[in-house]
Amino acid sequence: MTIKPLFDKVVVEATTTEKTTKSGIILTSASQEKQQTAKVVAVGPGGVIDGKEVTMQVKVGDVILYSTYAGSDFKVDGREFTIIKQSDILAIVE
């Protein structure tokens, strides 16, 4: 199944999280923070949203930083995705 986002939405998949700290302490899943970096999987077409023309600034394959509480999480075919608005993306990691 594929996910095709609408308007200014972006589908992202979280990058792998560190299971240990730099000093070697193993983190439980409960103590790990929500991941804020992700890889862009799909991008909506943009268009006119709330009366303003929106041009998409990210593309599939970009690694991005996004706001902590942004988006909605979904599980599709056993993989976890987050769908966020482009305005919740803080930066592209190069």
Backbone as a chain_set.jsonl record, in Angstrom:
{"seq": "MTIKPLFDKVVVEATTTEKTTKSGIILTSASQEKQQTAKVVAVGPGGVIDGKEVTMQVKVGDVILYSTYAGSDFKVDGREFTIIKQSDILAIVE", "coords": {"N": [[0.841, -1.163, 0.0], [0.51, 2.238, -0.755], [1.126, 5.577, 0.405], [-0.379, 8.576, -0.251], [0.008, 11.812, 0.247], [-2.082, 14.725, 0.822], [-2.503, 18.128, -0.279], [-0.563, 20.325, 1.658], [0.776, 18.387, 3.079], [3.193, 16.076, 4.468], [4.663, 12.914, 4.374], [6.522, 11.127, 6.661], [9.173, 8.995, 7.822], [10.473, 7.867, 10.793], [13.918, 8.205, 11.645], [16.456, 5.882, 12.702], [16.663, 5.369, 16.212], [18.843, 6.08, 18.962], [19.777, 3.518, 21.127], [21.364, 3.467, 23.276], [23.149, 5.63, 25.528], [25.791, 8.088, 25.02], [27.65, 7.463, 26.94], [27.238, 4.802, 27.315], [25.022, 3.806, 28.648], [22.146, 1.853, 28.665], [19.069, 2.583, 27.175], [15.648, 2.365, 28.061], [12.606, 1.782, 26.216], [10.618, 3.439, 27.19], [11.999, 5.575, 28.299], [13.142, 6.868, 26.202], [13.202, 9.728, 24.125], [10.75, 11.206, 21.93], [11.46, 10.786, 18.563], [12.86, 13.325, 16.537], [13.916, 13.617, 14.061], [13.575, 12.676, 10.682], [13.004, 10.756, 7.671], [11.866, 11.836, 4.554], [9.138, 10.401, 2.971], [6.959, 10.69, 1.262], [5.424, 13.408, -0.522], [3.01, 15.957, -0.534], [1.106, 17.761, -3.104], [1.058, 20.512, -2.674], [-0.261, 23.755, -3.332], [-3.172, 25.934, -3.165], [-3.767, 26.962, 0.011], [-5.758, 27.891, 2.614], [-6.18, 30.304, 1.291], [-3.648, 31.043, 0.454], [-0.864, 30.583, -1.683], [0.958, 27.632, -1.639], [4.115, 26.342, -1.933], [5.875, 23.374, -2.198], [8.703, 22.674, -0.256], [10.298, 20.564, 0.423], [11.542, 17.313, -0.576], [11.118, 13.881, -1.622], [13.162, 11.659, 0.145], [14.685, 13.545, 1.497], [16.183, 14.358, 4.65], [14.798, 15.433, 7.591], [14.22, 17.862, 10.255], [11.74, 18.148, 12.699], [8.982, 19.683, 14.509], [8.404, 18.815, 17.939], [5.809, 17.867, 18.85], [4.417, 17.555, 16.509], [2.228, 16.479, 13.876], [0.592, 13.315, 12.988], [0.651, 9.945, 13.982], [0.923, 6.86, 12.212], [0.412, 3.404, 11.362], [1.337, 1.414, 8.746], [1.243, -1.423, 6.835], [2.928, -2.662, 8.715], [4.929, -0.782, 9.147], [5.931, 2.284, 10.687], [4.684, 5.531, 10.306], [4.663, 9.14, 10.12], [2.481, 11.79, 9.564], [2.813, 15.048, 8.647], [2.377, 18.656, 8.594], [3.84, 20.804, 6.165], [4.647, 23.221, 7.291], [5.367, 22.519, 9.869], [7.876, 21.536, 9.674], [11.148, 22.094, 10.572], [13.791, 22.217, 9.583], [15.985, 21.127, 6.915], [18.181, 18.454, 6.919], [21.465, 18.355, 5.924]], "CA": [[0.0, 0.0, 0.0], [1.259, 3.492, -0.773], [0.464, 6.71, 1.047], [-0.28, 9.772, -1.079], [-0.483, 12.928, 1.052], [-2.822, 15.783, 0.144], [-2.191, 19.537, -0.008], [0.785, 20.638, 2.149], [1.167, 17.335, 4.017], [4.412, 15.337, 4.177], [4.74, 11.642, 5.077], [7.906, 10.88, 7.064], [9.457, 7.789, 8.599], [11.51, 8.215, 11.768], [15.229, 7.58, 11.502], [16.716, 5.002, 13.842], [16.979, 6.056, 17.459], [19.921, 5.502, 19.752], [19.299, 2.689, 22.232], [22.275, 3.693, 24.396], [23.708, 6.979, 25.594], [27.202, 8.147, 24.645], [28.449, 6.838, 27.995], [26.995, 3.367, 27.303], [23.838, 3.42, 29.416], [21.081, 1.356, 27.792], [17.808, 3.277, 27.42], [14.414, 1.614, 27.824], [11.759, 2.489, 25.255], [9.86, 4.46, 27.908], [12.833, 6.734, 28.614], [13.603, 7.502, 24.973], [12.371, 10.839, 23.675], [10.204, 11.064, 20.584], [12.438, 11.141, 17.545], [12.497, 14.536, 15.817], [14.472, 13.586, 12.712], [12.877, 11.677, 9.883], [13.238, 10.751, 6.23], [10.636, 12.118, 3.806], [8.722, 9.262, 2.172], [6.036, 11.193, 0.241], [5.152, 14.835, -0.402], [1.786, 16.406, -1.195], [1.332, 18.646, -4.245], [1.012, 21.943, -2.346], [-1.469, 24.38, -3.859], [-3.727, 27.049, -2.411], [-4.22, 26.53, 1.325], [-6.218, 29.062, 3.369], [-6.052, 31.487, 0.451], [-2.253, 31.343, 0.141], [-0.188, 29.6, -2.529], [1.999, 26.913, -0.906], [5.047, 25.574, -2.762], [6.551, 22.397, -1.351], [10.138, 22.928, -0.154], [11.002, 19.303, 0.673], [11.317, 16.28, -1.59], [11.298, 12.521, -1.144], [14.561, 11.342, 0.418], [15.27, 14.529, 2.409], [16.136, 14.096, 6.086], [14.3, 16.688, 8.147], [13.956, 18.046, 11.681], [10.39, 18.69, 12.82], [8.522, 20.027, 15.851], [8.225, 17.66, 18.822], [4.446, 17.335, 18.92], [3.799, 17.721, 15.193], [1.769, 15.361, 13.085], [-0.175, 12.166, 13.456], [1.371, 8.7, 13.732], [0.142, 5.786, 11.602], [1.127, 2.182, 11.052], [0.866, 0.879, 7.473], [2.017, -2.603, 6.448], [3.935, -2.943, 9.726], [5.888, 0.318, 9.267], [5.347, 3.452, 11.338], [4.846, 6.789, 9.589], [4.053, 10.33, 10.686], [2.058, 12.749, 8.549], [2.933, 16.387, 9.216], [2.261, 19.786, 7.671], [5.146, 21.335, 5.797], [4.987, 24.302, 8.201], [5.934, 21.952, 11.092], [9.263, 21.143, 9.408], [12.041, 23.156, 11.029], [15.001, 22.289, 8.769], [16.438, 19.963, 6.141], [19.528, 18.081, 7.34], [22.304, 18.052, 4.751]], "C": [[0.897, 1.241, 0.0], [0.43, 4.588, -0.11], [0.702, 7.924, 0.171], [-0.858, 10.948, -0.288], [-1.186, 13.987, 0.207], [-2.29, 17.146, 0.563], [-0.748, 19.724, 0.468], [1.282, 19.609, 3.159], [2.405, 16.584, 3.511], [4.392, 14.053, 5.007], [6.211, 11.373, 5.379], [7.991, 9.576, 7.852], [10.633, 8.113, 9.504], [12.815, 7.5, 11.453], [15.475, 6.738, 12.749], [17.12, 5.808, 15.067], [18.108, 5.333, 18.177], [19.319, 4.725, 20.926], [20.197, 2.83, 23.46], [22.748, 5.136, 24.369], [25.173, 6.923, 25.175], [28.089, 7.469, 25.68], [28.167, 5.338, 28.134], [25.8, 2.898, 28.103], [22.733, 3.02, 28.445], [19.772, 2.023, 28.18], [16.633, 2.344, 27.166], [13.567, 2.415, 26.847], [10.965, 3.596, 25.918], [10.685, 5.715, 28.161], [13.355, 7.448, 27.365], [12.644, 8.607, 24.581], [11.837, 10.544, 22.281], [11.237, 11.571, 19.585], [11.97, 12.367, 16.774], [13.18, 14.637, 14.454], [13.786, 12.456, 11.959], [13.258, 11.819, 8.417], [11.896, 10.95, 5.527], [10.349, 10.952, 2.862], [7.811, 9.695, 1.022], [5.71, 12.649, 0.539], [3.871, 15.162, -1.154], [2.099, 17.411, -2.293], [1.414, 20.133, -3.903], [-0.294, 22.516, -2.851], [-1.919, 25.538, -2.999], [-4.329, 26.511, -1.113], [-4.52, 27.777, 2.143], [-5.978, 30.357, 2.59], [-4.626, 31.863, 0.077], [-1.661, 30.219, -0.706], [0.958, 28.968, -1.747], [2.815, 26.09, -1.899], [5.808, 24.636, -1.839], [8.067, 22.595, -1.431], [10.951, 21.658, 0.072], [10.687, 18.318, -0.439], [11.564, 14.909, -0.963], [12.793, 12.255, -0.99], [15.25, 12.334, 1.346], [15.183, 14.02, 3.851], [15.816, 15.432, 6.736], [14.265, 16.667, 9.672], [12.564, 18.646, 11.777], [10.018, 18.909, 14.276], [8.17, 18.774, 16.65], [6.823, 17.055, 18.761], [3.699, 17.446, 17.589], [3.295, 16.392, 14.645], [0.962, 14.3, 13.793], [0.566, 10.905, 13.062], [0.421, 7.639, 13.197], [1.029, 4.583, 11.378], [0.511, 1.618, 9.782], [1.8, -0.253, 7.067], [3.168, -2.865, 7.418], [4.993, -1.865, 9.907], [5.182, 1.521, 9.868], [5.708, 4.729, 10.586], [4.221, 7.912, 10.399], [3.682, 11.24, 9.532], [2.03, 14.118, 9.207], [2.673, 17.439, 8.153], [3.661, 20.282, 7.355], [5.582, 22.443, 6.77], [5.544, 23.813, 9.535], [7.383, 21.482, 10.909], [10.153, 22.334, 9.737], [13.258, 23.332, 10.12], [15.201, 21.011, 7.976], [17.883, 19.705, 6.562], [20.327, 17.693, 6.101], [23.57, 17.345, 5.172]], "O": [[1.922, 1.275, 0.681], [-0.799, 4.528, -0.074], [1.847, 8.269, -0.12], [-2.077, 11.07, -0.163], [-0.91, 14.123, -0.985], [-1.699, 17.291, 1.633], [0.188, 19.332, -0.229], [2.119, 19.925, 4.004], [2.636, 16.469, 2.308], [4.134, 14.097, 6.209], [7.049, 11.387, 4.477], [7.02, 9.124, 8.458], [11.671, 8.58, 9.037], [12.819, 6.338, 11.045], [14.764, 6.88, 13.744], [17.833, 6.806, 14.962], [18.297, 4.127, 18.015], [18.448, 5.234, 21.631], [19.847, 2.374, 24.549], [22.749, 5.783, 23.322], [25.732, 5.841, 24.997], [29.157, 6.957, 25.345], [28.777, 4.671, 28.97], [25.584, 1.693, 28.225], [22.42, 3.761, 27.512], [19.396, 2.038, 29.352], [16.617, 1.615, 26.175], [13.794, 3.612, 26.673], [10.664, 4.602, 25.276], [10.129, 6.811, 28.231], [13.949, 8.521, 27.47], [11.427, 8.455, 24.686], [12.402, 9.734, 21.544], [11.809, 12.648, 19.751], [10.801, 12.445, 16.395], [13.032, 15.646, 13.766], [13.46, 11.416, 12.531], [13.762, 12.855, 7.983], [10.907, 10.302, 5.873], [11.198, 10.564, 2.06], [7.883, 9.132, -0.071], [5.716, 13.076, 1.694], [3.669, 14.701, -2.277], [3.236, 17.869, -2.404], [1.799, 20.937, -4.752], [-1.325, 21.845, -2.808], [-1.147, 26.065, -2.197], [-5.269, 25.716, -1.129], [-3.647, 28.62, 2.345], [-5.616, 31.38, 3.171], [-4.41, 32.897, -0.554], [-1.932, 29.043, -0.465], [1.833, 29.674, -1.247], [2.273, 25.249, -2.616], [6.33, 25.063, -0.81], [8.64, 22.674, -2.517], [12.174, 21.677, -0.073], [9.695, 18.464, -1.154], [12.157, 14.809, 0.111], [13.588, 12.58, -1.872], [16.287, 12.015, 1.926], [14.227, 13.338, 4.221], [16.475, 16.438, 6.471], [14.278, 15.606, 10.296], [12.233, 19.558, 11.019], [10.669, 18.377, 15.175], [7.692, 17.788, 16.089], [6.683, 15.839, 18.631], [2.469, 17.429, 17.568], [3.858, 15.332, 14.914], [0.69, 14.366, 14.992], [1.058, 10.796, 11.939], [-0.719, 7.518, 13.646], [2.243, 4.712, 11.223], [-0.693, 1.369, 9.732], [3.011, -0.059, 6.967], [4.259, -3.246, 6.996], [5.879, -2.019, 10.747], [4.003, 1.761, 9.608], [6.872, 4.978, 10.272], [3.364, 7.679, 11.251], [4.481, 11.44, 8.617], [1.323, 14.333, 10.192], [2.738, 17.155, 6.957], [4.563, 20.187, 8.187], [6.775, 22.583, 7.041], [6.137, 24.601, 10.271], [8.035, 21.079, 11.872], [9.939, 23.44, 9.242], [13.713, 24.455, 9.903], [14.664, 19.956, 8.314], [18.709, 20.617, 6.564], [19.922, 16.822, 5.331], [24.4, 17.01, 4.327]]}, "num_chains": 1, "name": "protein.A"}
